[in-house]
Amino acid sequence: MSMKGDIRVNVKIPKEAELGKSTSLECTWKLLSNNSLYSVKWYKDEYEFFSYNPENEPNDRIKIHPQNGVTIDVKASNKNFILLTHLTLNSSGQYKCEVSTGAPYFATNFIKRNLTIISLPSQDPEIMGLASYYAIGDNLIANCTSRPSMPRAKLQWTVNNRTIPVENVLQYPSIMPMKFQEAPNSIGLHLKLNDRHLAGSGGLLRVRCFAPVGSHPFQAERRIPLINAKNQHFSSRGLNNLAATANIVISNSLILVIGLVLVT
C-alpha cells in the first residue's frame, strides 16, 4: 500500500503469469478529506493502456489505449479490476496504477509492480549418462538437460538429498537465444563416490536434478544401487566382469551336478 497526500492506493499484481493464459490486475484506493475521484489510469512501462473517468458518460468512462503485449477483456474489467488475456512474452513489464483526485486538491498517487510472463517446459528435465550401479570409489558422471523455457530453468544437483559442491558441477556454455525466445539449459555432474555417500543411503544413490522455472518446480530423480563389496573397490566395468564370471561358475556347477546325476 502507498499513501501520498490524501490518497491511499493498494494493488494486487502477480509476480508472474503463464504464456498464453490470463491474469488479473487489481487496484483499490481510499480518498481522505472528502476528496472526489477524478481518474484511475493503468500504465505498462510508463505507457497508458487503460483509463477510468467517473465524470464521463457511463458508456464512455472506460477507455482502452492499445499497447504491445496488452490485451484486455473489457467486459470483465472495471475501475478496480483488469483482466489481461492472451498473454505473450511482450506482456512482461512494469505495471502502474495511478489514482488522481479532483478539485480542490488535485492529488495523485500510484504504485508500480513488475509482472514476468513465463513459458514452462513441456516436461521434467532428463538425467542421462548414469550407470546401472556404482561402487565406492567410482566416478559418477551425468548430465541433466531441461526442456526449453522462458526464463531458463535454474538447474541444481543433489545426491542423497545433499547439494553438490560447485567444483563437482559442470557448467556448459549457454545457448543464447534471440530476445523473447525460449532456451534449453544443461549442467553436468562429476563426483567421486566415497563412504559418505553410502552412509544412511540404504544401498541406493538418489540422484536428483532440480529445474525450477519461476515459482514452478520441475525435477528428475534416478535411484541407482550403490555397492560396498566388503570395502573392496570394483569399477563399474569390474562389477560387470564379476557378474559375468559368477554366471560362468554357476553354469559350470549346474553342468557338473547334472553329469553326476546321470552317472549315478
N, C-alpha and C positions, 0 to 999 in steps of 0.2 A: 504493500500500500504506500501511496505517496500523498503527502499533504503540502499544498502550496497556497498561501493566502487563505481563501475561504472555500477551497475545493479539496475534497479527499477522493482519490482515484485508486481503484483496485482492478487488477486484470488477472485473468487465467489464460495463459498461453502455454501450450505444451512445449517441452524442450525438443521433442522430435515427433515425427509422424511418418507413416509409410508411403512410399511412392505409389501413386495411383489410387490412393484411398482419400478419405475426407478427415478433416479435423475442425475443431471449433475454437473461436477466439471470443473471450468474454471480457466485458468492460463495465464496471459499475462505479457509481460515484455518489457523493453526498455533498450537497451545496449548503453552506452555512450563511448566516447573516441575511437570510431572506433573498439570497441571490436567485436569479432566474436562469435557466439553461438557454444558452444561445446556440451551441452546436456540439456535436460529437464527430470526431474525424479519426479515421484509421489511415496509417501510412505503412508502406513497406519500403525499407531503405530510404526513408525520407520522401517517398513519392506517394501522394494521396491516392487512395483507391476506394474509399467509402466515406460518405458524409451524411449526417442526420441533422436536420434543422427543424425544430418543432414549430417555428413561426410560419413555415411554408404551408401550402395546402396539403391535406392528407396524402394525396397521391403523388406529391412532389417533395415530400420530406426526406426521402432516402434517394441518394444519387450514387451511382457507381461510376468510377473512373478507371478505365482499362489500364492494367499494369501487367507486365510479363510475369507469368507464374502464378497469377491470382485469378481464380475462378470462383465466383460467389453464387451460392444458391440463394437468390434474392427472396424467394417465398419463405425460406426457413430462417431468414435473418431479420434483425430488428435493431433498435438503438443500443441494446445491451449485448447482442449475440450475433456473431457472424459465422456462417458455415462455409468453409473453404472446401471445394470438391476437386476431383481430378488432379491431385497434387503431382507436380513434376519436380525434378531436381532444381528447377529455377524458382520453385516456391520457397526454397531456403532463404533466410534473410532475417533482418531485424524488423519487428512489427511494433508499431507505436499507437497507443490510444491517447487522443488529445481531447480534453473537455474544456469548453470555454463558457463563461457566463456573460450575460448582457449588462445593460446599464444598471446601476451607475458605476460598477467596479471593473467590468471588462477584464476579469481574471482568466488565466489559462493554466492548466496543469496537465501533465502527461506521464505515462510510464512506457518504457521500452523493454522488450524481451526478444531473445533470439529463438528462432524456430529452424530446426535442421530436418530436411527430408532425407530419409534413409531408404536404400534399396537392399533388401535382405537376400542372402544367398539362397539358392534353390534347395540346399540340403546341408547336413552337418559336414564338417571337414573330414578328410580322409587321411588315415595314417598308413604309410607304406614303408617297406624295407625291413620289417621286423622278421626275425627267425621264428621257427615254431616252438623253440625252447632255448633257454640260456643256462649257463653255469657261472658260478662265481669266478671272476677273472675275465669273463668275456667282455668284448666291446659291443655295446648296444648302439646301433646306428639306424636312424629312422628319419623320415620326412613327414611333415604334415602340411597339407595344402587345403586352403579354404576356397570355396567357390566365389566367383566374382560378386562383389557387393560395393555399396557406396554408403559410408566410407569403408575402407579396407577393414577386414577383421583384425583384431588385436590378438595375435597368436601367443600362446604360452603353454609350456610343457609342465607336467608333473609326473613323477614316478612314485607309486605308492603314497600318493597324497602329499608328496614333498615337492616344492618348487625347485626347478632345475637351476643351478648357478649359471650366470651369464656366460662363463667360459665354456660351458658344455652345450650352448645353443649356437647353431649355425644360422647366421642371418644372410639370406640370399639377396642379391640386388633386386630392387623393386621394379616392377613393370610400370612405367609412368604413363598413365592413360591421358588422353586429351581431357580438357575441362568437362566436368559432369559426365564422365564415363566410368562405368563400373570396372573394378580391377580385382584379380585374384591375389592371394598372398600365400607365401610358403616360408617355413622355417625348418631347420634340421636339428637333429639331436645326436650327440656323440658322447657316450657315457660308459666308463669302465665300471663294471659291476663288482661290488665288494660285499663283505659280510653285513654291512649296514643295510643293504637292500634286501638281504634275506631275513633279517630280524623282524619278527612280527608280521611277515608277509603271507604266512600260511602257504608258502611254496609257490606264490604267484607274483608276477610283476604286473602291476596295474599301470599301464602307460596311457596317459590322457593328454589330449590336445584341446585346449580351450580356445574358442574363436568367437568372442562376442562382437556383435555389430551394434553400436549404440547400447541400449539397455537390454537387447535381446541376446540371450545366451545360446551359443551353439558349441557342441563339443563332440569328440570321438574318444572312445576308450577301447583298448585291447588288453586282454589278460593272457599272459604267457607263462607257462611253467618255468620256475627257477630252481635249478638243481644244485645241491651242495656236493653230492657224491663223496661223503665222508672226508671232506676237506681236500679231496684230490681235484686238481684243475683239469677240466676237459674243455677243449674248444667246442664250438657247435659242430664243426666238422668231425672232431674226435668222438663226440657223442653219436653222430651218425654211424661212424665206423664201429663203435662199441655195440650199437644196436644191431648192425649187420652181422658182427661176429657172434653175438648172442643167438641170433636166428639160426646161424650155421650150426652152432653147438647143439641147439635144441633139435634141429633136423637130424643131425648125425646120431643123437641119442635115441630118437624115435626109431631110426633105421636099425640101430643095434638091438633095441628091445624087440622089434618085430622079428628080426633074424633069430634071436634066442628062442622066441615062442615057436617059430617054425621048426627049429632044430629039436626042441623038446617034444 
